[in-house]
Amino acid sequence: MGEVEGLFVEESKKVESNIGKEVYFGEILGKHSEVYGTLSKEDLTVVCDDSDFVNKFIEIMGDGTISGYNPIQYIQEDFE
């Protein structure tokens, strides 16, 4: 068992449009772990939504995944 965590920069509209969709991380916690589920608001924490700060942060660190996993990158359109 374990937890999947990540720090990432993503547009709020993109995050909101993916709430309720299936996420499949594969075996990220070890062989045969098969980590998957439905993305919910409770799974996410907004660290900062101040656009000036976020823009400066992106300028320094870049955008996308900063650390760990970004669940938006693991959305499965045809999850079975």
mmCIF file of the N, C-alpha and C atoms, coordinates in Angstrom:
data_MODEL
# 
_entry.id   MODEL 
# 
loop_
_atom_site.group_PDB 
_atom_site.id 
_atom_site.type_symbol 
_atom_site.label_atom_id 
_atom_site.label_alt_id 
_atom_site.label_comp_id 
_atom_site.label_asym_id 
_atom_site.label_entity_id 
_atom_site.label_seq_id 
_atom_site.pdbx_PDB_ins_code 
_atom_site.Cartn_x 
_atom_site.Cartn_y 
_atom_site.Cartn_z 
_atom_site.occupancy 
_atom_site.B_iso_or_equiv 
_atom_site.pdbx_formal_charge 
_atom_site.auth_seq_id 
_atom_site.auth_comp_id 
_atom_site.auth_asym_id 
_atom_site.auth_atom_id 
_atom_site.pdbx_PDB_model_num 
ATOM 1   N N  . MET A 1 1  ? 0.830   -1.183 0.000   1.00 0.00 ? 1  MET A N  1 
ATOM 2   C CA . MET A 1 1  ? 0.000   0.000  0.000   1.00 0.00 ? 1  MET A CA 1 
ATOM 3   C C  . MET A 1 1  ? 0.873   1.244  0.000   1.00 0.00 ? 1  MET A C  1 
ATOM 4   N N  . GLY A 1 2  ? 0.267   2.365  -0.328  1.00 0.00 ? 2  GLY A N  1 
ATOM 5   C CA . GLY A 1 2  ? 0.989   3.623  -0.362  1.00 0.00 ? 2  GLY A CA 1 
ATOM 6   C C  . GLY A 1 2  ? 0.093   4.738  -0.835  1.00 0.00 ? 2  GLY A C  1 
ATOM 7   N N  . GLU A 1 3  ? 0.693   5.882  -1.057  1.00 0.00 ? 3  GLU A N  1 
ATOM 8   C CA . GLU A 1 3  ? -0.032  7.047  -1.523  1.00 0.00 ? 3  GLU A CA 1 
ATOM 9   C C  . GLU A 1 3  ? 0.626   7.596  -2.773  1.00 0.00 ? 3  GLU A C  1 
ATOM 10  N N  . VAL A 1 4  ? -0.175  8.240  -3.609  1.00 0.00 ? 4  VAL A N  1 
ATOM 11  C CA . VAL A 1 4  ? 0.326   8.895  -4.809  1.00 0.00 ? 4  VAL A CA 1 
ATOM 12  C C  . VAL A 1 4  ? 0.222   10.388 -4.560  1.00 0.00 ? 4  VAL A C  1 
ATOM 13  N N  . GLU A 1 5  ? 1.348   11.072 -4.661  1.00 0.00 ? 5  GLU A N  1 
ATOM 14  C CA . GLU A 1 5  ? 1.366   12.504 -4.424  1.00 0.00 ? 5  GLU A CA 1 
ATOM 15  C C  . GLU A 1 5  ? 2.082   13.208 -5.556  1.00 0.00 ? 5  GLU A C  1 
ATOM 16  N N  . GLY A 1 6  ? 1.803   14.480 -5.714  1.00 0.00 ? 6  GLY A N  1 
ATOM 17  C CA . GLY A 1 6  ? 2.494   15.260 -6.721  1.00 0.00 ? 6  GLY A CA 1 
ATOM 18  C C  . GLY A 1 6  ? 2.217   16.733 -6.553  1.00 0.00 ? 6  GLY A C  1 
ATOM 19  N N  . LEU A 1 7  ? 3.141   17.529 -7.033  1.00 0.00 ? 7  LEU A N  1 
ATOM 20  C CA . LEU A 1 7  ? 2.987   18.981 -7.073  1.00 0.00 ? 7  LEU A CA 1 
ATOM 21  C C  . LEU A 1 7  ? 3.084   19.371 -8.534  1.00 0.00 ? 7  LEU A C  1 
ATOM 22  N N  . PHE A 1 8  ? 2.031   20.012 -9.038  1.00 0.00 ? 8  PHE A N  1 
ATOM 23  C CA . PHE A 1 8  ? 2.004   20.337 -10.458 1.00 0.00 ? 8  PHE A CA 1 
ATOM 24  C C  . PHE A 1 8  ? 1.267   21.639 -10.705 1.00 0.00 ? 8  PHE A C  1 
ATOM 25  N N  . VAL A 1 9  ? 1.563   22.246 -11.844 1.00 0.00 ? 9  VAL A N  1 
ATOM 26  C CA . VAL A 1 9  ? 0.893   23.467 -12.285 1.00 0.00 ? 9  VAL A CA 1 
ATOM 27  C C  . VAL A 1 9  ? -0.051  23.064 -13.415 1.00 0.00 ? 9  VAL A C  1 
ATOM 28  N N  . GLU A 1 10 ? -1.317  23.405 -13.256 1.00 0.00 ? 10 GLU A N  1 
ATOM 29  C CA . GLU A 1 10 ? -2.331  23.049 -14.262 1.00 0.00 ? 10 GLU A CA 1 
ATOM 30  C C  . GLU A 1 10 ? -3.422  24.101 -14.237 1.00 0.00 ? 10 GLU A C  1 
ATOM 31  N N  . GLU A 1 11 ? -3.978  24.405 -15.396 1.00 0.00 ? 11 GLU A N  1 
ATOM 32  C CA . GLU A 1 11 ? -5.079  25.363 -15.463 1.00 0.00 ? 11 GLU A CA 1 
ATOM 33  C C  . GLU A 1 11 ? -6.290  24.791 -14.734 1.00 0.00 ? 11 GLU A C  1 
ATOM 34  N N  . SER A 1 12 ? -6.966  25.638 -13.953 1.00 0.00 ? 12 SER A N  1 
ATOM 35  C CA . SER A 1 12 ? -8.100  25.171 -13.152 1.00 0.00 ? 12 SER A CA 1 
ATOM 36  C C  . SER A 1 12 ? -9.212  24.589 -14.024 1.00 0.00 ? 12 SER A C  1 
ATOM 37  N N  . LYS A 1 13 ? -9.436  25.165 -15.203 1.00 0.00 ? 13 LYS A N  1 
ATOM 38  C CA . LYS A 1 13 ? -10.479 24.642 -16.096 1.00 0.00 ? 13 LYS A CA 1 
ATOM 39  C C  . LYS A 1 13 ? -10.163 23.217 -16.537 1.00 0.00 ? 13 LYS A C  1 
ATOM 40  N N  . LYS A 1 14 ? -8.882  22.950 -16.803 1.00 0.00 ? 14 LYS A N  1 
ATOM 41  C CA . LYS A 1 14 ? -8.480  21.605 -17.216 1.00 0.00 ? 14 LYS A CA 1 
ATOM 42  C C  . LYS A 1 14 ? -8.668  20.612 -16.067 1.00 0.00 ? 14 LYS A C  1 
ATOM 43  N N  . VAL A 1 15 ? -8.317  21.028 -14.857 1.00 0.00 ? 15 VAL A N  1 
ATOM 44  C CA . VAL A 1 15 ? -8.501  20.155 -13.698 1.00 0.00 ? 15 VAL A CA 1 
ATOM 45  C C  . VAL A 1 15 ? -9.990  19.876 -13.494 1.00 0.00 ? 15 VAL A C  1 
ATOM 46  N N  . GLU A 1 16 ? -10.795 20.929 -13.469 1.00 0.00 ? 16 GLU A N  1 
ATOM 47  C CA . GLU A 1 16 ? -12.232 20.776 -13.238 1.00 0.00 ? 16 GLU A CA 1 
ATOM 48  C C  . GLU A 1 16 ? -12.900 19.902 -14.297 1.00 0.00 ? 16 GLU A C  1 
ATOM 49  N N  . SER A 1 17 ? -12.451 20.007 -15.544 1.00 0.00 ? 17 SER A N  1 
ATOM 50  C CA . SER A 1 17 ? -13.066 19.208 -16.611 1.00 0.00 ? 17 SER A CA 1 
ATOM 51  C C  . SER A 1 17 ? -12.716 17.726 -16.504 1.00 0.00 ? 17 SER A C  1 
ATOM 52  N N  . ASN A 1 18 ? -11.708 17.398 -15.703 1.00 0.00 ? 18 ASN A N  1 
ATOM 53  C CA . ASN A 1 18 ? -11.305 15.998 -15.538 1.00 0.00 ? 18 ASN A CA 1 
ATOM 54  C C  . ASN A 1 18 ? -11.803 15.368 -14.240 1.00 0.00 ? 18 ASN A C  1 
ATOM 55  N N  . ILE A 1 19 ? -12.469 16.152 -13.391 1.00 0.00 ? 19 ILE A N  1 
ATOM 56  C CA . ILE A 1 19 ? -13.061 15.600 -12.175 1.00 0.00 ? 19 ILE A CA 1 
ATOM 57  C C  . ILE A 1 19 ? -14.129 14.581 -12.585 1.00 0.00 ? 19 ILE A C  1 
ATOM 58  N N  . GLY A 1 20 ? -14.095 13.424 -11.961 1.00 0.00 ? 20 GLY A N  1 
ATOM 59  C CA . GLY A 1 20 ? -15.050 12.368 -12.278 1.00 0.00 ? 20 GLY A CA 1 
ATOM 60  C C  . GLY A 1 20 ? -14.560 11.382 -13.322 1.00 0.00 ? 20 GLY A C  1 
ATOM 61  N N  . LYS A 1 21 ? -13.406 11.665 -13.918 1.00 0.00 ? 21 LYS A N  1 
ATOM 62  C CA . LYS A 1 21 ? -12.843 10.758 -14.921 1.00 0.00 ? 21 LYS A CA 1 
ATOM 63  C C  . LYS A 1 21 ? -11.931 9.730  -14.250 1.00 0.00 ? 21 LYS A C  1 
ATOM 64  N N  . GLU A 1 22 ? -11.723 8.633  -14.956 1.00 0.00 ? 22 GLU A N  1 
ATOM 65  C CA . GLU A 1 22 ? -10.870 7.562  -14.453 1.00 0.00 ? 22 GLU A CA 1 
ATOM 66  C C  . GLU A 1 22 ? -9.398  7.900  -14.660 1.00 0.00 ? 22 GLU A C  1 
ATOM 67  N N  . VAL A 1 23 ? -8.596  7.613  -13.622 1.00 0.00 ? 23 VAL A N  1 
ATOM 68  C CA . VAL A 1 23 ? -7.159  7.827  -13.650 1.00 0.00 ? 23 VAL A CA 1 
ATOM 69  C C  . VAL A 1 23 ? -6.492  6.466  -13.497 1.00 0.00 ? 23 VAL A C  1 
ATOM 70  N N  . TYR A 1 24 ? -5.512  6.178  -14.343 1.00 0.00 ? 24 TYR A N  1 
ATOM 71  C CA . TYR A 1 24 ? -4.795  4.914  -14.261 1.00 0.00 ? 24 TYR A CA 1 
ATOM 72  C C  . TYR A 1 24 ? -3.300  5.190  -14.212 1.00 0.00 ? 24 TYR A C  1 
ATOM 73  N N  . PHE A 1 25 ? -2.678  4.929  -13.053 1.00 0.00 ? 25 PHE A N  1 
ATOM 74  C CA . PHE A 1 25 ? -1.253  5.165  -12.863 1.00 0.00 ? 25 PHE A CA 1 
ATOM 75  C C  . PHE A 1 25 ? -0.410  3.926  -13.179 1.00 0.00 ? 25 PHE A C  1 
ATOM 76  N N  . GLY A 1 26 ? -1.037  2.786  -13.318 1.00 0.00 ? 26 GLY A N  1 
ATOM 77  C CA . GLY A 1 26 ? -0.275  1.565  -13.562 1.00 0.00 ? 26 GLY A CA 1 
ATOM 78  C C  . GLY A 1 26 ? 0.357   1.050  -12.284 1.00 0.00 ? 26 GLY A C  1 
ATOM 79  N N  . GLU A 1 27 ? 1.565   0.522  -12.398 1.00 0.00 ? 27 GLU A N  1 
ATOM 80  C CA . GLU A 1 27 ? 2.248   -0.114 -11.266 1.00 0.00 ? 27 GLU A CA 1 
ATOM 81  C C  . GLU A 1 27 ? 3.237   0.835  -10.585 1.00 0.00 ? 27 GLU A C  1 
ATOM 82  N N  . ILE A 1 28 ? 2.837   2.081  -10.326 1.00 0.00 ? 28 ILE A N  1 
ATOM 83  C CA . ILE A 1 28 ? 3.760   3.079  -9.772  1.00 0.00 ? 28 ILE A CA 1 
ATOM 84  C C  . ILE A 1 28 ? 4.173   2.800  -8.327  1.00 0.00 ? 28 ILE A C  1 
ATOM 85  N N  . LEU A 1 29 ? 3.429   1.948  -7.634  1.00 0.00 ? 29 LEU A N  1 
ATOM 86  C CA . LEU A 1 29 ? 3.779   1.614  -6.246  1.00 0.00 ? 29 LEU A CA 1 
ATOM 87  C C  . LEU A 1 29 ? 4.412   0.227  -6.137  1.00 0.00 ? 29 LEU A C  1 
ATOM 88  N N  . GLY A 1 30 ? 4.838   -0.309 -7.253  1.00 0.00 ? 30 GLY A N  1 
ATOM 89  C CA . GLY A 1 30 ? 5.485   -1.616 -7.253  1.00 0.00 ? 30 GLY A CA 1 
ATOM 90  C C  . GLY A 1 30 ? 4.759   -2.581 -8.157  1.00 0.00 ? 30 GLY A C  1 
ATOM 91  N N  . LYS A 1 31 ? 5.452   -3.672 -8.427  1.00 0.00 ? 31 LYS A N  1 
ATOM 92  C CA . LYS A 1 31 ? 4.905   -4.690 -9.317  1.00 0.00 ? 31 LYS A CA 1 
ATOM 93  C C  . LYS A 1 31 ? 3.562   -5.186 -8.798  1.00 0.00 ? 31 LYS A C  1 
ATOM 94  N N  . HIS A 1 32 ? 2.601   -5.285 -9.679  1.00 0.00 ? 32 HIS A N  1 
ATOM 95  C CA . HIS A 1 32 ? 1.240   -5.752 -9.402  1.00 0.00 ? 32 HIS A CA 1 
ATOM 96  C C  . HIS A 1 32 ? 0.418   -4.786 -8.550  1.00 0.00 ? 32 HIS A C  1 
ATOM 97  N N  . SER A 1 33 ? 0.843   -3.525 -8.437  1.00 0.00 ? 33 SER A N  1 
ATOM 98  C CA . SER A 1 33 ? 0.098   -2.578 -7.597  1.00 0.00 ? 33 SER A CA 1 
ATOM 99  C C  . SER A 1 33 ? -1.144  -2.034 -8.286  1.00 0.00 ? 33 SER A C  1 
ATOM 100 N N  . GLU A 1 34 ? -1.127  -1.854 -9.607  1.00 0.00 ? 34 GLU A N  1 
ATOM 101 C CA . GLU A 1 34 ? -2.284  -1.400 -10.374 1.00 0.00 ? 34 GLU A CA 1 
ATOM 102 C C  . GLU A 1 34 ? -3.061  -0.270 -9.674  1.00 0.00 ? 34 GLU A C  1 
ATOM 103 N N  . VAL A 1 35 ? -2.495  0.908  -9.667  1.00 0.00 ? 35 VAL A N  1 
ATOM 104 C CA . VAL A 1 35 ? -3.107  2.058  -9.001  1.00 0.00 ? 35 VAL A CA 1 
ATOM 105 C C  . VAL A 1 35 ? -4.033  2.773  -9.977  1.00 0.00 ? 35 VAL A C  1 
ATOM 106 N N  . TYR A 1 36 ? -5.319  2.873  -9.618  1.00 0.00 ? 36 TYR A N  1 
ATOM 107 C CA . TYR A 1 36 ? -6.308  3.537  -10.457 1.00 0.00 ? 36 TYR A CA 1 
ATOM 108 C C  . TYR A 1 36 ? -7.476  3.993  -9.605  1.00 0.00 ? 36 TYR A C  1 
ATOM 109 N N  . GLY A 1 37 ? -8.328  4.819  -10.177 1.00 0.00 ? 37 GLY A N  1 
ATOM 110 C CA . GLY A 1 37 ? -9.510  5.296  -9.466  1.00 0.00 ? 37 GLY A CA 1 
ATOM 111 C C  . GLY A 1 37 ? -10.166 6.432  -10.213 1.00 0.00 ? 37 GLY A C  1 
ATOM 112 N N  . THR A 1 38 ? -11.154 7.016  -9.591  1.00 0.00 ? 38 THR A N  1 
ATOM 113 C CA . THR A 1 38 ? -11.874 8.147  -10.161 1.00 0.00 ? 38 THR A CA 1 
ATOM 114 C C  . THR A 1 38 ? -11.362 9.420  -9.507  1.00 0.00 ? 38 THR A C  1 
ATOM 115 N N  . LEU A 1 39 ? -10.981 10.391 -10.308 1.00 0.00 ? 39 LEU A N  1 
ATOM 116 C CA . LEU A 1 39 ? -10.460 11.655 -9.788  1.00 0.00 ? 39 LEU A CA 1 
ATOM 117 C C  . LEU A 1 39 ? -11.592 12.470 -9.178  1.00 0.00 ? 39 LEU A C  1 
ATOM 118 N N  . SER A 1 40 ? -11.416 12.872 -7.929  1.00 0.00 ? 40 SER A N  1 
ATOM 119 C CA . SER A 1 40 ? -12.415 13.704 -7.262  1.00 0.00 ? 40 SER A CA 1 
ATOM 120 C C  . SER A 1 40 ? -11.743 14.948 -6.687  1.00 0.00 ? 40 SER A C  1 
ATOM 121 N N  . LYS A 1 41 ? -12.548 15.949 -6.387  1.00 0.00 ? 41 LYS A N  1 
ATOM 122 C CA . LYS A 1 41 ? -12.017 17.188 -5.810  1.00 0.00 ? 41 LYS A CA 1 
ATOM 123 C C  . LYS A 1 41 ? -11.301 16.915 -4.496  1.00 0.00 ? 41 LYS A C  1 
ATOM 124 N N  . GLU A 1 42 ? -11.778 15.928 -3.755  1.00 0.00 ? 42 GLU A N  1 
ATOM 125 C CA . GLU A 1 42 ? -11.183 15.590 -2.461  1.00 0.00 ? 42 GLU A CA 1 
ATOM 126 C C  . GLU A 1 42 ? -9.762  15.043 -2.612  1.00 0.00 ? 42 GLU A C  1 
ATOM 127 N N  . ASP A 1 43 ? -9.415  14.577 -3.805  1.00 0.00 ? 43 ASP A N  1 
ATOM 128 C CA . ASP A 1 43 ? -8.071  14.052 -4.064  1.00 0.00 ? 43 ASP A CA 1 
ATOM 129 C C  . ASP A 1 43 ? -7.046  15.159 -4.263  1.00 0.00 ? 43 ASP A C  1 
ATOM 130 N N  . LEU A 1 44 ? -7.516  16.381 -4.487  1.00 0.00 ? 44 LEU A N  1 
ATOM 131 C CA . LEU A 1 44 ? -6.631  17.482 -4.862  1.00 0.00 ? 44 LEU A CA 1 
ATOM 132 C C  . LEU A 1 44 ? -6.646  18.594 -3.837  1.00 0.00 ? 44 LEU A C  1 
ATOM 133 N N  . THR A 1 45 ? -5.517  19.273 -3.700  1.00 0.00 ? 45 THR A N  1 
ATOM 134 C CA . THR A 1 45 ? -5.396  20.443 -2.839  1.00 0.00 ? 45 THR A CA 1 
ATOM 135 C C  . THR A 1 45 ? -4.772  21.561 -3.653  1.00 0.00 ? 45 THR A C  1 
ATOM 136 N N  . VAL A 1 46 ? -5.451  22.685 -3.753  1.00 0.00 ? 46 VAL A N  1 
ATOM 137 C CA . VAL A 1 46 ? -4.889  23.852 -4.442  1.00 0.00 ? 46 VAL A CA 1 
ATOM 138 C C  . VAL A 1 46 ? -3.930  24.522 -3.469  1.00 0.00 ? 46 VAL A C  1 
ATOM 139 N N  . VAL A 1 47 ? -2.664  24.547 -3.851  1.00 0.00 ? 47 VAL A N  1 
ATOM 140 C CA . VAL A 1 47 ? -1.646  25.150 -2.983  1.00 0.00 ? 47 VAL A CA 1 
ATOM 141 C C  . VAL A 1 47 ? -1.673  26.660 -3.130  1.00 0.00 ? 47 VAL A C  1 
ATOM 142 N N  . CYS A 1 48 ? -1.851  27.134 -4.367  1.00 0.00 ? 48 CYS A N  1 
ATOM 143 C CA . CYS A 1 48 ? -1.885  28.575 -4.611  1.00 0.00 ? 48 CYS A CA 1 
ATOM 144 C C  . CYS A 1 48 ? -2.631  28.851 -5.911  1.00 0.00 ? 48 CYS A C  1 
ATOM 145 N N  . ASP A 1 49 ? -3.522  29.818 -5.873  1.00 0.00 ? 49 ASP A N  1 
ATOM 146 C CA . ASP A 1 49 ? -4.213  30.222 -7.094  1.00 0.00 ? 49 ASP A CA 1 
ATOM 147 C C  . ASP A 1 49 ? -4.009  31.714 -7.398  1.00 0.00 ? 49 ASP A C  1 
ATOM 148 N N  . ASP A 1 50 ? -3.001  32.302 -6.775  1.00 0.00 ? 50 ASP A N  1 
ATOM 149 C CA . ASP A 1 50 ? -2.639  33.694 -7.032  1.00 0.00 ? 50 ASP A CA 1 
ATOM 150 C C  . ASP A 1 50 ? -1.893  33.750 -8.368  1.00 0.00 ? 50 ASP A C  1 
ATOM 151 N N  . SER A 1 51 ? -2.513  34.334 -9.384  1.00 0.00 ? 51 SER A N  1 
ATOM 152 C CA . SER A 1 51 ? -1.951  34.291 -10.737 1.00 0.00 ? 51 SER A CA 1 
ATOM 153 C C  . SER A 1 51 ? -0.568  34.942 -10.830 1.00 0.00 ? 51 SER A C  1 
ATOM 154 N N  . ASP A 1 52 ? -0.325  36.019 -10.092 1.00 0.00 ? 52 ASP A N  1 
ATOM 155 C CA . ASP A 1 52 ? 0.992   36.656 -10.131 1.00 0.00 ? 52 ASP A CA 1 
ATOM 156 C C  . ASP A 1 52 ? 2.065   35.708 -9.595  1.00 0.00 ? 52 ASP A C  1 
ATOM 157 N N  . PHE A 1 53 ? 1.774   35.069 -8.459  1.00 0.00 ? 53 PHE A N  1 
ATOM 158 C CA . PHE A 1 53 ? 2.725   34.122 -7.882  1.00 0.00 ? 53 PHE A CA 1 
ATOM 159 C C  . PHE A 1 53 ? 2.943   32.941 -8.808  1.00 0.00 ? 53 PHE A C  1 
ATOM 160 N N  . VAL A 1 54 ? 1.851   32.383 -9.338  1.00 0.00 ? 54 VAL A N  1 
ATOM 161 C CA . VAL A 1 54 ? 1.954   31.210 -10.215 1.00 0.00 ? 54 VAL A CA 1 
ATOM 162 C C  . VAL A 1 54 ? 2.770   31.553 -11.459 1.00 0.00 ? 54 VAL A C  1 
ATOM 163 N N  . ASN A 1 55 ? 2.535   32.710 -12.049 1.00 0.00 ? 55 ASN A N  1 
ATOM 164 C CA . ASN A 1 55 ? 3.300   33.105 -13.236 1.00 0.00 ? 55 ASN A CA 1 
ATOM 165 C C  . ASN A 1 55 ? 4.792   33.241 -12.922 1.00 0.00 ? 55 ASN A C  1 
ATOM 166 N N  . LYS A 1 56 ? 5.116   33.819 -11.776 1.00 0.00 ? 56 LYS A N  1 
ATOM 167 C CA . LYS A 1 56 ? 6.522   33.945 -11.375 1.00 0.00 ? 56 LYS A CA 1 
ATOM 168 C C  . LYS A 1 56 ? 7.117   32.571 -11.105 1.00 0.00 ? 56 LYS A C  1 
ATOM 169 N N  . PHE A 1 57 ? 6.354   31.707 -10.461 1.00 0.00 ? 57 PHE A N  1 
ATOM 170 C CA . PHE A 1 57 ? 6.788   30.340 -10.180 1.00 0.00 ? 57 PHE A CA 1 
ATOM 171 C C  . PHE A 1 57 ? 7.096   29.605 -11.492 1.00 0.00 ? 57 PHE A C  1 
ATOM 172 N N  . ILE A 1 58 ? 6.205   29.729 -12.476 1.00 0.00 ? 58 ILE A N  1 
ATOM 173 C CA . ILE A 1 58 ? 6.401   29.078 -13.775 1.00 0.00 ? 58 ILE A CA 1 
ATOM 174 C C  . ILE A 1 58 ? 7.648   29.634 -14.459 1.00 0.00 ? 58 ILE A C  1 
ATOM 175 N N  . GLU A 1 59 ? 7.860   30.938 -14.329 1.00 0.00 ? 59 GLU A N  1 
ATOM 176 C CA . GLU A 1 59 ? 9.038   31.568 -14.930 1.00 0.00 ? 59 GLU A CA 1 
ATOM 177 C C  . GLU A 1 59 ? 10.327  30.965 -14.363 1.00 0.00 ? 59 GLU A C  1 
ATOM 178 N N  . ILE A 1 60 ? 10.324  30.673 -13.067 1.00 0.00 ? 60 ILE A N  1 
ATOM 179 C CA . ILE A 1 60 ? 11.518  30.144 -12.404 1.00 0.00 ? 60 ILE A CA 1 
ATOM 180 C C  . ILE A 1 60 ? 11.624  28.626 -12.538 1.00 0.00 ? 60 ILE A C  1 
ATOM 181 N N  . MET A 1 61 ? 10.523  27.916 -12.249 1.00 0.00 ? 61 MET A N  1 
ATOM 182 C CA . MET A 1 61 ? 10.555  26.452 -12.157 1.00 0.00 ? 61 MET A CA 1 
ATOM 183 C C  . MET A 1 61 ? 10.043  25.733 -13.407 1.00 0.00 ? 61 MET A C  1 
ATOM 184 N N  . GLY A 1 62 ? 9.327   26.440 -14.260 1.00 0.00 ? 62 GLY A N  1 
ATOM 185 C CA . GLY A 1 62 ? 8.681   25.794 -15.393 1.00 0.00 ? 62 GLY A CA 1 
ATOM 186 C C  . GLY A 1 62 ? 7.288   25.343 -14.997 1.00 0.00 ? 62 GLY A C  1 
ATOM 187 N N  . ASP A 1 63 ? 6.520   24.904 -15.979 1.00 0.00 ? 63 ASP A N  1 
ATOM 188 C CA . ASP A 1 63 ? 5.168   24.445 -15.655 1.00 0.00 ? 63 ASP A CA 1 
ATOM 189 C C  . ASP A 1 63 ? 5.095   22.938 -15.812 1.00 0.00 ? 63 ASP A C  1 
ATOM 190 N N  . GLY A 1 64 ? 3.933   22.408 -15.568 1.00 0.00 ? 64 GLY A N  1 
ATOM 191 C CA . GLY A 1 64 ? 3.754   20.960 -15.628 1.00 0.00 ? 64 GLY A CA 1 
ATOM 192 C C  . GLY A 1 64 ? 3.978   20.336 -14.269 1.00 0.00 ? 64 GLY A C  1 
ATOM 193 N N  . THR A 1 65 ? 4.531   19.153 -14.256 1.00 0.00 ? 65 THR A N  1 
ATOM 194 C CA . THR A 1 65 ? 4.755   18.428 -13.008 1.00 0.00 ? 65 THR A CA 1 
ATOM 195 C C  . THR A 1 65 ? 6.054   18.898 -12.373 1.00 0.00 ? 65 THR A C  1 
ATOM 196 N N  . ILE A 1 66 ? 5.967   19.352 -11.140 1.00 0.00 ? 66 ILE A N  1 
ATOM 197 C CA . ILE A 1 66 ? 7.129   19.827 -10.406 1.00 0.00 ? 66 ILE A CA 1 
ATOM 198 C C  . ILE A 1 66 ? 7.759   18.672 -9.634  1.00 0.00 ? 66 ILE A C  1 
ATOM 199 N N  . SER A 1 67 ? 6.917   17.849 -9.021  1.00 0.00 ? 67 SER A N  1 
ATOM 200 C CA . SER A 1 67 ? 7.384   16.720 -8.219  1.00 0.00 ? 67 SER A CA 1 
ATOM 201 C C  . SER A 1 67 ? 6.282   15.661 -8.167  1.00 0.00 ? 67 SER A C  1 
ATOM 202 N N  . GLY A 1 68 ? 6.642   14.421 -8.189  1.00 0.00 ? 68 GLY A N  1 
ATOM 203 C CA . GLY A 1 68 ? 5.653   13.351 -8.073  1.00 0.00 ? 68 GLY A CA 1 
ATOM 204 C C  . GLY A 1 68 ? 4.848   13.170 -9.345  1.00 0.00 ? 68 GLY A C  1 
ATOM 205 N N  . TYR A 1 69 ? 3.541   13.012 -9.184  1.00 0.00 ? 69 TYR A N  1 
ATOM 206 C CA . TYR A 1 69 ? 2.657   12.680 -10.303 1.00 0.00 ? 69 TYR A CA 1 
ATOM 207 C C  . TYR A 1 69 ? 1.561   13.724 -10.488 1.00 0.00 ? 69 TYR A C  1 
ATOM 208 N N  . ASN A 1 70 ? 1.239   14.006 -11.748 1.00 0.00 ? 70 ASN A N  1 
ATOM 209 C CA . ASN A 1 70 ? 0.127   14.873 -12.107 1.00 0.00 ? 70 ASN A CA 1 
ATOM 210 C C  . ASN A 1 70 ? -0.990  13.966 -12.621 1.00 0.00 ? 70 ASN A C  1 
ATOM 211 N N  . PRO A 1 71 ? -2.072  13.800 -11.876 1.00 0.00 ? 71 PRO A N  1 
ATOM 212 C CA . PRO A 1 71 ? -3.116  12.861 -12.286 1.00 0.00 ? 71 PRO A CA 1 
ATOM 213 C C  . PRO A 1 71 ? -3.763  13.206 -13.627 1.00 0.00 ? 71 PRO A C  1 
ATOM 214 N N  . ILE A 1 72 ? -3.704  14.459 -14.037 1.00 0.00 ? 72 ILE A N  1 
ATOM 215 C CA . ILE A 1 72 ? -4.289  14.856 -15.315 1.00 0.00 ? 72 ILE A CA 1 
ATOM 216 C C  . ILE A 1 72 ? -3.577  14.150 -16.470 1.00 0.00 ? 72 ILE A C  1 
ATOM 217 N N  . GLN A 1 73 ? -2.295  13.859 -16.284 1.00 0.00 ? 73 GLN A N  1 
ATOM 218 C CA . GLN A 1 73 ? -1.527  13.161 -17.314 1.00 0.00 ? 73 GLN A CA 1 
ATOM 219 C C  . GLN A 1 73 ? -1.874  11.673 -17.389 1.00 0.00 ? 73 GLN A C  1 
ATOM 220 N N  . TYR A 1 74 ? -2.630  11.184 -16.427 1.00 0.00 ? 74 TYR A N  1 
ATOM 221 C CA . TYR A 1 74 ? -2.970  9.755  -16.362 1.00 0.00 ? 74 TYR A CA 1 
ATOM 222 C C  . TYR A 1 74 ? -4.460  9.497  -16.564 1.00 0.00 ? 74 TYR A C  1 
ATOM 223 N N  . ILE A 1 75 ? -5.185  10.505 -17.042 1.00 0.00 ? 75 ILE A N  1 
ATOM 224 C CA . ILE A 1 75 ? -6.611  10.342 -17.315 1.00 0.00 ? 75 ILE A CA 1 
ATOM 225 C C  . ILE A 1 75 ? -6.794  9.318  -18.432 1.00 0.00 ? 75 ILE A C  1 
ATOM 226 N N  . GLN A 1 76 ? -7.727  8.393  -18.233 1.00 0.00 ? 76 GLN A N  1 
ATOM 227 C CA . GLN A 1 76 ? -8.022  7.365  -19.215 1.00 0.00 ? 76 GLN A CA 1 
ATOM 228 C C  . GLN A 1 76 ? -9.371  7.661  -19.851 1.00 0.00 ? 76 GLN A C  1 
ATOM 229 N N  . GLU A 1 77 ? -9.353  7.965  -21.113 1.00 0.00 ? 77 GLU A N  1 
ATOM 230 C CA . GLU A 1 77 ? -10.607 8.247  -21.820 1.00 0.00 ? 77 GLU A CA 1 
ATOM 231 C C  . GLU A 1 77 ? -11.415 6.976  -22.002 1.00 0.00 ? 77 GLU A C  1 
ATOM 232 N N  . ASP A 1 78 ? -10.740 5.858  -22.228 1.00 0.00 ? 78 ASP A N  1 
ATOM 233 C CA . ASP A 1 78 ? -11.418 4.578  -22.460 1.00 0.00 ? 78 ASP A CA 1 
ATOM 234 C C  . ASP A 1 78 ? -10.977 3.571  -21.412 1.00 0.00 ? 78 ASP A C  1 
ATOM 235 N N  . PHE A 1 79 ? -11.255 3.858  -20.147 1.00 0.00 ? 79 PHE A N  1 
ATOM 236 C CA . PHE A 1 79 ? -10.832 2.994  -19.038 1.00 0.00 ? 79 PHE A CA 1 
ATOM 237 C C  . PHE A 1 79 ? -11.707 1.757  -18.951 1.00 0.00 ? 79 PHE A C  1 
ATOM 238 N N  . GLU A 1 80 ? -11.088 0.606  -18.791 1.00 0.00 ? 80 GLU A N  1 
ATOM 239 C CA . GLU A 1 80 ? -11.850 -0.642 -18.673 1.00 0.00 ? 80 GLU A CA 1 
ATOM 240 C C  . GLU A 1 80 ? -11.421 -1.365 -17.435 1.00 0.00 ? 80 GLU A C  1 
# 
